[in-house]
């Protein structure tokens, strides 16, 4: 144990002497947490719309006013020329065209039905789907108001109204920041655990200091533990610091147990740091480590469910995610922080990540080559 503590003390001394390491550990994560939580969002705001109003009636102006009053839409202008509006859509100056045909008001009140057209830029399928959903809701609200105001004049039959009461659990205001904060925390904690720990060993190789360690009677497991523990402690501190920032800046509180959250994080860090150390044992330069880590991080992040639900992925992706530690932590941190889940709710993920940690750490100790 004394040997391990000496290595840990040496690592902490080396970390705090490195002028580039400290800002990377303490300053950059804070900046990223503040910026990315606000920037990385699927919420659609300021959707630029062009209205082609060929009716110019009070009903068409009322419908246009519904879109103007929405916080999601920005009306760029009204025109009666469809080609002009299409040019704006093709040039990227507009996201959606609302075309109101002639005799819109007349047909609405005489026949009780009328057709309007929405043309949406669907290069980004997610954005197009949300734009269509927002537009459909506004048009449906306009339709309900017309029926309520002119029920005696409209010649149509409709069923009795059904009142639907709904509530959103865990995120009542549908604030996307509440969903993104845990995801960004997962990335930051992982970068500290996996990236920096793997870079640390390779840097010793490049500097030549690892040769001095290799000729000492230090055992392989002692060296690996001594290299891991400082970054393991720093990553746990980073999580706590991130939770404080989330509470101060976004009013996101941990609904569940801190003990459950930090216990799972501690085991997760062992798994991810074991993977990082394994990468460092098969690499000879920091450049190699960066490229290999970039491959793993990019793949794990995109398949972890940070932006889109894992349940909507294909079956083969769900199978691949068995080997994705990000997916386990992403699911657990949101369950504990937002839903207040206990250990029983995350026990499956906890034991899975424990097996993952045992495998990666064993590979790291086995692969590390030491000469005596």
N, C-alpha and C positions, 0 to 999 in steps of 0.2 A: 504493500500500500504506500509505503514511503516513497518508493520509486515513482509511482503514478502521481503522487502529489507534487513531486519535484518537476515532472514533465508538465503538469497542469500549470504550476507557477511559472515555469519558463514560457509556456504558450501565452499566458495572460500578459507577461512582461513584454513579449514580442508584439502582441496585438496593440497594446497601449503605446508602444514606441513608434509604431507605424502610423505616420501622419495621414496616409491615404486610407487606411483601414477604418479608423474611427468615424470619419464622415460617412463612409460607405455603410457602416453599421447603424449609426444613430441619426444622421441627418437625412440621407437620401430616403430611407423608408418613411420618415415623417412627411417629407415633401410629396412622395408618391402616394401616400395614403390620402393626403388632402386633395391632390389633383385628380388622381385616377378615380376615386369614388364619385367625384362630381362629373368627370368627363366620360367614363366608361358606363354609358347608360343606353338602354334601348327605348327610352321615352322619346316620343316624337313631338317636337315643339317647333313653332314657326314654319309649318308646312306651307309652302308658297303655292297659292292657288290663282288661276285665271278663270274668270267667270265669263262665259259666252251667253249673254242674255238676249235672246231673240224675241222675247215677249214684252219686256219692259213694262210689266204690270205691277200692281201692288203686291200680288202673291209672290212673284218672282223676286221682288225687292225684299220681301219678308224672309224668303228662303236664303237669299244672299246675306241678309243681316244676321241670320242664325250662325253662319260661318264666320262672319266678322266678329261676332260676340264670343266665339270660342277661343280659348287660350292656345289652341293647337294650330290655328290657321292664320295665315297672313294673306289678305287679298291684294294681289299685285295690281289688279285693274279689271275693269269691265270692258267688254268688246262685243261686237256682233259678228266679227269675222272669225270663223273657225280656223282657216289656214294661219292666221296671225297667231292664234293661241297655240296651234300645233308647233309652229316654229319656236315659240318660247319653250315648249316642252322638250323639243329636240335639242335645243341649244343648252339645256340645263338651267334655264332661268326660272322654270316653274316645275313643280312636282306633280300637280294635278290640274285637270281642266274640268270645270262643271259647266255642262251645256244644258241650257234651259230652252226648250223648243218654242216655236210660235204657238199661240193659242193655249199656252200653259194654264192660265187662270180660267179661261173659258171651259176647257175640257175638264179641269179639276172640279168645277162646280156643276157642270152639266152631266158628265158621265161618272163622276166620283173617282176617276182614275186618270193618270197621265204618266208618261214616261220621260225621265231625264237621263242624261248620260254622264258618267264619270270616266275620264281617261287618266290613268295613273302611271307614272314612271315606275316600272317594276324591275329595274336593274338590281336594286336591293330588294329581294323578295320579302324580307322581314319588314322593312320600312313600308313597302307597298301594302302588305297585309294590315299593318296598323293604321295606315292612312285610310284604307277602305273601311276598316271597322269604325274609326272616328267619324268618317263621312256618313256611313250608314246610320249611325246612332243619331247624328244631327238631323238627317232627313226623316228618320222615324219620329223624332220629337216634333219636327215641323208638321208631320202628318197627323200626329195626335192632337196638336193644337188646332189644326184646321177642322178636324172632325168635331172637337169640343165646341168650337166657336160657331160652326155652321151646320150643326147636326140636322136642323129642320129644313135646310136647303139642299143637302146632298142626298141624292136618290141612290141609296145603297143600304144593304142590310149587313149588319156585323154582329158578332156575338157579344154577350155581356162582358164587360171589362174584368180582367183578372188582376187583382192586386198581388204583386210579388214583393215580399220583404226579404232582403238579403244582408249579409254581413261578411266582412273579410276578416278572417282570423289571422293573427300573428303580424299582419301589416295592414291595419284598417284603412290607412290613407293611401295605400298603394304607392308608397314612396320607394322608388327604385334604389335609392342610396342604402336603405336598410337591407336590401338583397345583395348589393355589391360589396358592402363593407366586409362581411366575413370572407368573401372570395378574395379580395385584395389582401386581407390578412394572411390567408393561406399562402399566397404567392410570396409575400415578403418574408414570412417565417421560413419557407422552403429555401429561398435564396440564401438566407443566412446559414441555414443548416447544411444544404447540399453544395452550393456553389463555393462558399468561402472555405469550408472544411476541405474540399477536394483541391482547391487552389493552394491551400496551405502546404500540403505535403509536396506537391510538385514544385513549389517555389523553393523548398528545402533542397530538392534534387538539383534545380538549376543553380542554386548558390553553392552547392557542394557540402553544405552542413549535414546533410543526411548521412554522408559517409562516416562522419565522426560519430553519429549516433549508432550506426550499424556495427561499429567495432566495439561498442560497449556491451556489457552483459544484460542490457535491457531486453526483455522478452517481447515477442511480437504483440501479444494482447495488451501488454502494458503500454507500448508505444501507441497503439490504436486508441485505447481508452484515453490516454493523456492528450492525444490530438483532438478527440471528439468532445470531451467534457466542456472545455471553454466555450466552444461555439454552441453546444447544447444549452448551456446556461444563458448565453447571450440571446439565443433564439427564443427561449422562454421569457426572458425579460422583454424582448421585442414584442411578443404577443401581448403581455400585460400593458406595455406602453401603448400599443395599438388600440387596445380596448379602452384605455383612458381617453385617447384622441377621439375614438368613435363616440364616446359618451359626451365629451365636451363640444365637439363640432357638429355631430349629427344626432345627438340624444338617443343613441342606440345602446340599450342596456342588455346585459346578459340575463336572460330570463331563467336559465337553468343554473346548475351548480358550477362554481368556479373549479372545484376539486375535480369534477368529471371532465371539464374542458381541458384543464392543465394536465391531468393524468393521461388523457388520450394524446394530447400534443407531445408530451414527453416520450411516449412510445413511438408516435409518428416520426419524431425527430431522429430517433434511433434508426428507424427504417430508412429514412431519406438520407441521413448522414452515412449510413452503411453503404448505400448506393454511391454517394459522392466519393467516399474513400476507396471503394472498389474501382471507380473510374480513375482515380489518381494513381492507383497501383498499376494500371495498365497503360498509363501515359507517361511520357518523359518530358514534356514541355507544357507550359501553361496554355499555349495556343491549342494544343490537342485537347486539354481539359475543357476549354471554352467551347470548342466545337461539339464535343460529345455531350456536355451538359446542355448546350443549346438545343440539341436534338431531343434529348429527354424532356427538358422543360417545356419546349414548344408543343410536343406531342401530348404530354400529360396535362398541360393547362387547357388546351383546346378540347380535350376529351373529358375533362373533369366535371363539366356542367356549370362552369362559372357564368356563362352567358345563356346557354340553352339547356333545357332539361335533359339529363342522361336518358330518361325514359323514352324520349322521342328519337333516340339514335337507333340505327339498325341493330339487329340481333348480334351480328359479328362484332360491332363496336362495344356492345354490352359485355361480350365475352372477353375482349381485349382489356376492358376496364378492370377485370379481376387483378391484373398486374399493374394497375395505375394507383399509386398511393395517394395522389392528388384527389381522386374521386372519393376515396374513403374520408379523407379529412374535410373535403368540401361539403360532403353530406352531413358529417357529424357536427361541424362548427355551426352550420345553419340550424340544425336541429336543437342544439344546446342553447345557442344564443337567442334564437327567435321563437322557438316553440317551447323551450324549457324542458327538453327531454332529459331523462335520467340515464343512469348506467344501463339499466335493463333494456332501454330503447336502442342503445348504441352498442350493445354487447357483441353483436355479430361483427360489426366493423372493428371493434377493439381487438377481438381475438384474431381476426384476419390480419390486421396491421402488426400484431405481435409476431405472428408467423413470418410475415414479410421482414420484420426487423431481425429476427433470428437468422433468416437465410442471408440477407445482405451483409450482416456483420460477420457471419461465418465465412462468407466469400472474401470479405476484405482481409480478415486475419489470414486466411489460407493463401490468398494471392500475394500478400506482401512478402517480398523477398528480402531477407536479412542475412548478412554475412557476419560471422563472429570471428 
